[in-house]
Amino acid sequence: MAVEIKRVTTKAELKRFIRFNYEFYKNNPYAVPDLYDDMLNTFSPKKNAAFEFCEADYFLAWREGKIVGRVAAIINHRANEQWNKKTVRFGWIDFIDDIEVSRALLDTVKAWGKERGMDTLEGPLGFTDMDAEGMLIEGFDQLSTMATIYNYPYYPHHMEKLGLEKSADWVEMKIYVPDAIPEKHKRISDIIARKYNLHIRKLTSKREVLRSGMAHEIFRLINDAYAPLFNFSRMTERQIDQYVKMYVPVLDLRMVSIVENEQNEIVAVGISMASLSEALQKAKGRLLPFGWFHLLKALLWKRPKMLDLLLVGVRPDYQNKGVNALLFTDLIPVYQKLGFEYAESNPELEQNEKVQNQWQYFKTEQHKRRRCFKATI
């Protein structure tokens, strides 16, 4: 039977678009489901601030009355302008192991993009870099994280068969929490702190973080730090508001480290939290009726062995000076006290030597790799 592609036009169809992924991976021990309500908000032009500069449509692939695949077609006009591209993104792509299904989905995105003047297809990418991006090509037997995509091993083979090529790769590391801070790392941290008159600031009140505007300062620093990275588009103030409201309430401030200079300006930030991967699997994408319990348990009562490094950023004028060392000199004792065994780096661009070098004094293991593919339309 032929594959039929239908555009999502109703809320009921959007719910099916989201739930397809849950059903497709429900018995997979490595996949981590997104929270359903978060996905509804992500795909809603009213809720997602990225729609200020993005446009998107969502498509379902049908065969014999059953959904066999899905894909989002996205144009980030802000990123295209910044990088001088005419790119249509494909994201949230899932499909059965049938090349006709994957071809139909990608051909639909190509046609959708071409109608809007685009000349290149690229993905998997979300609306912005704050969305999960990159298709897993190594590490299929490793637990995913809440910030990343899990996919079956046949996905990248389909991309290659359909003529897509590598656009960029990200690597992911396990960084093992040491019994003691490596002496060379600590020595560098002390030298850098004295040389540039830097100090650590610990946050103690979420209310104060929100009222003082510090959370917004942190995201503005991330804007500056990440600006040169692959396809990055600066977050708008509305996006920053959105992320502040989303992340600050669930953070354990002990696992947040701020580096300031002698003028008390923020020059670096490290934000981490207990991994929610297993809790999200138990919640099955739902906060209600009992999903919230599994998440709170992981955050507060019975922490997993794994933690997630969510954001690490250094102001551009302080990069390549070893400032990152201060962050982890502060955070490692916290990780030890809370009982974590290792951290998930989450995706790091393979050519980003600044990020790779910060782990040189720790025991690490590169255990995943993911890829962004591209093709000319």
N, C-alpha and C positions, 0 to 999 in steps of 0.2 A: 504494500500500500504506500502511496505517496505521502510525503511529509507535508503538512499544512502549517503555515506560520500565521499566527493571529496576534494582532497588536492588543495589548491590555488596555481596556477602555473603561472598566468599572472597578469599584472597590472590591467586589467579589472576585474578579479576575486577578487583581493585585494580590489578594490573599492567597490565591492558588499559586501565583508566581513565587511568593515567599515560601509557602509550605512545600513546594516541590523539592526544595533543597533538604528540608527536614526529613521528608519521606525517603529521599534518595540515599541519605547517609545515616539513617536511624540505627542501623546495626553495625556501623563502622566504628571501631574503638579509637580511632585517631582524629576523627572529625569533631569540631566543636561548633555547635549551633549558635547563631546570633540570637539575641533576644528579639522576639517577634515584634514587640512594640517599637523597638529601636529601628527595625527594618521598615515598618510602616512610616515612621517619621523621616527616615532617610529618603524614601521614594516619594515623599509628599512635597510639592512645591510650596505649600503653606508652612511646613515645618522645617524644611532644610534650607538654610541660608545660602547654600551653594547655588540654588536656583536663581540667585541674583545675576549670575554670569554663566549659568549652564542651562542647557536644554536636554531633554531626554525622552525616550519612549522605551517601553518594555514589551517583549515579545515572548510568546509561548509556542513551542513546537508540538503539534498534535499528530497522532497516527492512530487510526482505528478507535477514535474516541478517548484516547489516553494521552496525557501530557508526557512527552519524551525528551523535552529540553526547554531551556529558557535562556534569555540573554537581555541585557540592557544596552541600549545605544545612547551614547552621551557625547555631547560637545561641550567642552570647557573653553568658552571663548576667551576667558582671561588668560589661561595657560597658552592657548594658541597665539594670542597677541604677544605675550611675553617671550615665547620661544620662536615666534615667526613661523608657525606651522599651520597647516589646514588638516587637522587630525580629528577623526571620529574615534571615540573610545568604545571598546566592548567590555562590559563588566558583568559580574554576577552570572557568569555563563556555566551552565550545567547541561549534560546531555548523556544519553545512553551510548553504549559503545557501537555506534553505527555512523559511519562517515557521511551518509546522506543527511543525517540529522544535524551534525556539526556544520556541514557545508551550508545547509539551508539557513541555519542561524546566522553564520558569519556573512553569507551573501545578503541577508536581510539588512544587517548593520551597514554593510558596504553601500547598498543601494540607498539606504536612509541617509547616510553621510554624503554620498555623491549628490543627492537632491539638494543638499544644503551647502554645496560648494567645497566639500572636503576632498582631499586627494590621497589620504593615508589612513589606514586602519591600524589601531594599536590597542593592546590590552593583554591580559585583563587589568583594567584600571577602574577606579571609582570616579566619583565626581571630583574629588581632590585627594591629596596625599594623606589626609586623615582617614580615608576609607582604605579597606584592605586592597592590596594590589599584588600582581604577579601570580603566575601559575606555578604550582609546585612541580619541580622536575627531579628533585632528589629528596629523600627523607620521607617516603610514604609510610614508613613504619614508626614515625615519631608523632607524639601527641601535638596537635596544632595548638594555637593560642587564640585568644579572643580577638587579636588584632590582625590575624592572617587568614588566608584562604586555604582550605584543604580540598584536594581534588584527587580523583582516581588516577593511577599511573598511565592509563591510555589517553588522557586528555592531551598532553604535549605531543604524543605521536600523531594525533589528529591534526594538530596545528601544523606540524611539519609536512604531513601528507597534503594538506591544503595550501602549501606554498608559503606559509608564514615563516619569517626569519627572526632571529634574536634582535631585540632592540636594547634591552638592558637586563642584567642579572642582579639579584640580591642574594646574599648569603645570610644564614642564621647560625648563631653560635650558642652552645651551652657554655656558660662561664661559671666555673665551680667556686663556691664561696670558700676561701682559704681558712685554715685554722687561725692564722695570724696574717696581718697585712704584710705583703712582701716588703722586705727591708728596702730594696731599691725603689719601690713604688712610694713608700713613706718618705724616703729621703728626698725624692724629686718633689713630692708634695710640699715638704717643708721649705725647700729652696724656692719653689715658685711662689709660695705664699709670702715669703720675705722679700723676694725680688720685686714683686708687683704690688705689694701692700694689699694682699687679698685676705679675706676672712670668710668663714662659714656662717651663714645665718640659718637658724632652725625655726621653722614655723610651728606655732603652738595652738593657734585658734583658727578654725575654718571661717568663722564669722569675721574675724579681723582680716583674713586673706581676701575675702569677698568685699568687705567695706573699704579696705585701703586701696583697692585697685591693683594689688600686687599680682593677682592671677592674670589680669589682662596684660600686665607688664611682661610676665613670663611668656605668654603666647606671642607678644610682639617680638620678643627676643628670638623665639622659634622661627618666626617669619624671616628675620634677618639671617639667622644661622643656616636655615635650610634653602635660602633663595637660590644658590647656585646648583642645587641638586636636580637630578633628572625630572623634568616635567613639573617641577614645583610651581604652584601659583600661590601668591601671598593670601593669607586669610583676611577677610574683611572684618570690620568691627562687629558686625552682626554674627558672623561665624564664630568669632572669639567669644562673644556673649554665650552662644550656644554651647561651645565646648567647656567653658567655665562652669556653667550650670550642670553639665553632664558629668564632669570629672571630679570637681572639688568635693562634692558631698561623699564620694566613695573612697577618697584617698586616706591613707594612714600617714599623717604628716611626719611621722618618724622616718618614713621611707622617701621623703622629699628633701633634697639638699639644694641650697642656694649659695652661690659664691658671689660676694660683693667686693667692690674695690674700696679704696679709702674714702670715696665720695658716697659710699653706700648705694652705688648703682649695681643692678644685677648684671653680672657678666657671664654667668653660667648657671645651668639648672639641670638637675637629674631627678626624674620622677619615676618611681617604681611602685609596684604593688604586688600583693600575693596573687598568684595565678588563679584565674577563675575558670580554667579549662574544664576541670573535672566537675566543678559545681554547675557550669552551664550544660554539660552533658546530662547531669542528673535533673536539671530543671527542664530539659528538652525545649529550650527556647521560650519558656513561659515563666513569668513572675508569680502568677496565680495558678492554682491555689497555694502551692508549697515551694515554688521555684525560689522565692525570696529567701527562704530558710537556708537553702543550700549555698546561696551567694553570701549571706551574712556569716554563715558558719566558716566559710573559707577566708573571709576577711577578718573575722574577729575571734573565733573560738578554736577552730581546729585547722590551722593553716597547712597548706600543702607543702611539699618539699621544694616546689618550684616557685620562683617569682618572675614577674615580667618587667623588663626595662621598657617603659612606655615612651619616654622622651628624654633625650640627652642633647643639650644644645649649648653652644659657646658663642658669645658675641663675636662677630667677625674680626674685630681688632684685637681680640684675645686668643684667637685660634693659633694653633701651632706653637703654643707656649707652655703646654703641659698642664693647663688649668683643669682638665678632666681629672687629673690625679687627686685634686682636692675633694672632688665630689665623692669618689669611691673610698678615699681615706675616711671620710665621714660616714658613708653608708655601710661599709663592710661590718663594723661592730654591731650595727643595727640588725643586719641580716643574720649575723651569728646569734645574737640574743633571741631573735624570733624563730630560730631553728631552720632557716632555709639552707638547702644543700647546693642549689645552683640557680642561675638566672638564665632566662631566655632573652637573647639580645633583640629578638624580632628582626625584621629585614633590614640589612645594611647593604648599600650599593657596593658591589664587589670592587669598584675602582676608588672607593672612598677610603684612602689610606689613613686619613686623620682619625676615622672611627676605628679601623682595624688595629692601629698602633696602640690604642689605649688599653688593649687586653694583653699586651706582650708579656707582662709579669705575672699573669694568671694561667692556671690550667684551663684550657679551652678545648672545645670539640666542635668543628663545623659539621652540623648534622642535617642541615636542610639547604636547599637552593631553589630559588624560584625565578621565573623568567617573564619578562614582558615581550610579547611577539608583535611584529609589524608586517604590513603588506601594503603595496601600492594598490589603490582602488582603480 
